[in-house]
Amino acid sequence: MTHASRGFRTLPPQIAKVERWTVSLEEGPSYDNVDVAIDWTYYQGIQASAEVLIEQDALASSVGLPADAIFGISLAWRSKRVGLRGASPAQQVLGGEIAVQVDIPRGDVGGVMWLEARIILLDPGSGVSDPFAPREVGATLWSAEHRVTLEGVAPRLPIIPSPPDQVPFMDLHNARWFIQLETMDLEAPFDAAVRVYVNQGNESVRRLLDEPTSETAAALGSSLLIDIQRELMRAAFSDDAAFQPDRDYTDGSVGAVIAASLELFADDHEILRNRWELSHAELDVEIQGRLGKERHHD
Amino acid sequence: MTDRLVPSWPRLAVEDAVPELAGLVNQSALTASSLVNLSVEGLRFYPTAPVRIARTDLESLRADVLAIAAEHGHPHVLTEPVAFDRKLAVLFGRTVRMLPVEAADPDIWAFLALRVLPDVVIWRWPLELEDVEPIDSEGGGAQGRAAFALPGSERILGGRRGMLREAWWRARLLGADACERLPEADNFIQLTDRISLTGDARISRLLVDAHLRRVGGPGYSQRMALRRALVLVGRSFGRLSVDAISDEHAARVIEEAFDRAADETRGSSEHEAVPRPARVDASDVGTVRDRFLLAGRPYAEALESAMVAVSYDEITKLRLEAEAHIEELGGSEIGRRLIADLTELVEDWTSLDDDAKAATHAALTYVIESDDVRADRGPEGLVDDDEVVQALFDSLGRTRPGA
């Protein structure tokens, strides 16, 4: 927007600068100045904030207002995918360094989220003489935007945190997770057929959820992948398995994922089945080696 | 913390929806009930959702909707469709627990329409195709794609105009109470189409309150005044951060807009014509851009190259240029009307998204071009320009003010 389009003088761009955009995920990590919030889910609210440096003393004169004019700052958010938007109530600009934040409810954003810090007029002060000075309360005088991608197109593994006293952990209080894989229909989408319940009562899992970027979390994540690999192999070789190694399953289906997991091994299908049945422990070690991600952590 | 327990809903992807939509062509509510399938096995949900909707919840939702539909004639002749839509919005607002980000996913509404409530959606929005027998749900292919292009399919599927999606969003944006009290369908459309305003819960409440307080008042033209007021409020958003100021100040901005709109439209009952139904012959699953190019198909080549979202300054200059061009041609009635219609969009610039801005820019550019598909100086030289503007409004789901 230019001066002409708003009908009043606005602040020059260099009068303020956003030093830091922060996106904090509910019960999750915080990110500074990121373009992508990789661990966000629909079920996490967001607290967004902006730290803004402002040449406070120059605000009034820059728009032709008297020195007693009052300015405010607000942080707005919007999401085109969902259509919802909101803004924090404007807080008065007091001092040259100011932090402004806004809470975004769970599920109100998706796709790409835009944050917009704005300096607005709260009171034009007394004795305005400049005919082009802003006068209306709320006049937008300066703004800066930041774009955060909340979700990409990559598939997610369905992970469901569950309390220790509920199914499926009622009798497995110390379990870290429980992997459920539906194999009735091997053409079903994989992400519709698999569910990973994680035990919220388990200390390791809590660390995995609370600090997803930590080394511990990375190690646990690798363990989880190995367990999923085992589950896929069980689905391929169990007595009632419907998996057919020669069949061309639809891309992204349970069958296709099982086939891909077996391709980790150079062995023929029948040889692999025999190893699964006869030397399970040895194959288990090989799974860890081939996935190559198992790490040890204190 | 209860949001944690909001369940995720299953998705029916477009490729699966095609044959199922084809299965609804020429079906009655009675025969379509055989298509109900409440199984959620093998369907996609949001991967990390702590709770998924259960079959029993779907059964309960279906029973509730059927009860309302029965009050309006289901499965026989539909009576008082607007009242039915209103009750559906209230019901959805009170019982369909869904995160907005999921409610913005067309695949979820496709599931609800085609699997849970096929006999209700086809009763409310019949899909009729001449010379075609009802086909089973395996009958996809060309016939399925033809069903997508049928008028009314956009009301069934999960796009912006999908009847179930619309019901949920009406309640979400305006509140169940407003859904019961807003007097007519056009009010809903006007308000929910301006999601850049009503997408903010506080602003939405202030807008609805300001309108409802005036409905029934002497000389208040509920349709024209609301439309005008929303344009004025949208315009004020271009210069004011109404969403960041106190309730008192925000309410003042909105009240002033409604007062001015009421004055400007007082006694304008001659304009209270029922809006023409959208003439877009494509489903609503695409973007504004797709719909515009489809609706303005004969002119798509010229329009596509000008599909650029521009600033308010640039579009204002272009509008003035178009106005001068029309005057130069002799200022015909059709020319002035299309300029007036385009002006409304320009005045509402801040509430348009980038797609809508690009389409408006393309339409204005087309109007300015003298030697377009039908030379402007020739007989009926503006007919094509008028069709382009009509395509623009259709794609935006808006009624032309001059219509």
Contacts between the chains, C-beta under 8 A, distances in Angstrom:
chain1	res1	chain2	res2	distance
A	1	B	238	7.0
A	1	B	239	7.9
A	1	B	311	7.7
A	1	B	312	6.8
A	2	B	311	7.8
A	2	B	313	5.9
A	4	B	313	6.5
A	5	B	238	7.0
A	5	B	239	8.0
A	5	B	311	7.5
A	5	B	312	4.7
A	5	B	313	5.4
A	5	B	316	7.6
A	6	B	238	7.0
A	6	B	239	4.4
A	7	B	239	6.4
A	8	B	239	7.3
A	41	B	46	7.9
A	41	B	48	4.7
A	42	B	8	7.8
A	42	B	46	5.5
A	42	B	48	7.6
A	42	B	49	7.2
A	42	B	99	5.6
A	42	B	101	5.2
A	42	B	102	6.9
A	43	B	3	7.1
A	43	B	4	6.2
A	43	B	6	7.9
A	43	B	48	6.9
A	43	B	49	6.9
A	43	B	50	6.5
A	43	B	99	7.7
A	45	B	3	7.8
A	72	B	244	7.2
A	74	B	241	6.0
A	74	B	243	7.9
A	74	B	244	3.5
A	76	B	241	7.4
A	76	B	243	6.4
A	76	B	244	6.8
A	78	B	199	7.4
A	79	B	101	7.9
A	80	B	353	6.4
A	81	B	101	7.2
A	81	B	104	5.6
A	82	B	100	5.1
A	82	B	101	5.2
A	82	B	104	4.7
A	83	B	100	7.8
A	83	B	104	6.6
A	83	B	195	4.3
A	83	B	199	4.9
A	84	B	100	5.8
A	84	B	195	8.0
A	84	B	199	4.6
A	84	B	200	7.6
A	84	B	201	7.9
A	85	B	196	7.4
A	85	B	199	4.7
A	85	B	200	5.2
A	85	B	243	7.3
A	86	B	200	5.6
A	86	B	201	7.2
A	86	B	202	7.9
A	86	B	243	6.8
A	87	B	200	7.4
A	87	B	241	6.8
A	87	B	243	4.1
A	87	B	244	4.5
A	88	B	244	6.9
A	89	B	244	6.4
A	89	B	245	7.9
A	89	B	246	7.2
A	90	B	241	7.1
A	90	B	244	4.4
A	90	B	245	6.2
A	105	B	3	7.2
A	106	B	3	4.4
A	106	B	4	7.7
A	106	B	6	7.9
A	106	B	99	6.8
A	107	B	3	6.5
A	107	B	6	6.9
A	107	B	99	2.9
A	107	B	100	5.4
A	107	B	101	4.9
A	107	B	102	7.1
A	108	B	99	8.0
A	108	B	100	5.4
A	108	B	101	7.1
A	109	B	101	6.7
A	110	B	101	3.7
A	110	B	104	6.6
A	118	B	241	5.3
A	118	B	244	6.7
A	120	B	240	7.8
A	120	B	241	4.6
A	120	B	244	6.0
A	120	B	245	7.3
A	122	B	245	7.8
A	136	B	239	7.4
A	136	B	240	6.0
A	137	B	240	8.0
A	137	B	245	5.8
A	137	B	249	4.9
A	138	B	240	4.0
A	138	B	241	5.1
A	138	B	242	5.9
A	138	B	244	6.8
A	138	B	245	4.1
A	138	B	249	6.1
A	138	B	250	7.6
A	138	B	253	7.2
A	139	B	239	6.2
A	139	B	240	5.9
A	139	B	241	7.9
A	140	B	239	6.4
A	140	B	240	6.4
A	140	B	241	4.9
A	155	B	47	7.7
A	156	B	47	4.0
A	156	B	48	6.4
A	157	B	47	6.4
A	158	B	45	7.4
A	158	B	47	3.8
A	158	B	48	6.2
A	158	B	49	7.7
A	159	B	47	7.2
A	159	B	48	5.2
A	160	B	48	6.7
A	160	B	49	7.2
A	160	B	50	5.5
A	161	B	50	6.5
A	162	B	50	7.8
A	182	B	41	7.5
A	182	B	42	7.6
A	184	B	41	7.7
A	185	B	41	7.7
A	185	B	42	5.3
A	188	B	41	7.9
A	188	B	42	3.9
A	189	B	42	7.5
A	189	B	44	5.6
A	191	B	44	6.2
A	191	B	47	5.5
A	192	B	42	5.7
A	192	B	43	5.8
A	192	B	44	4.7
A	192	B	45	7.0
A	193	B	42	7.1
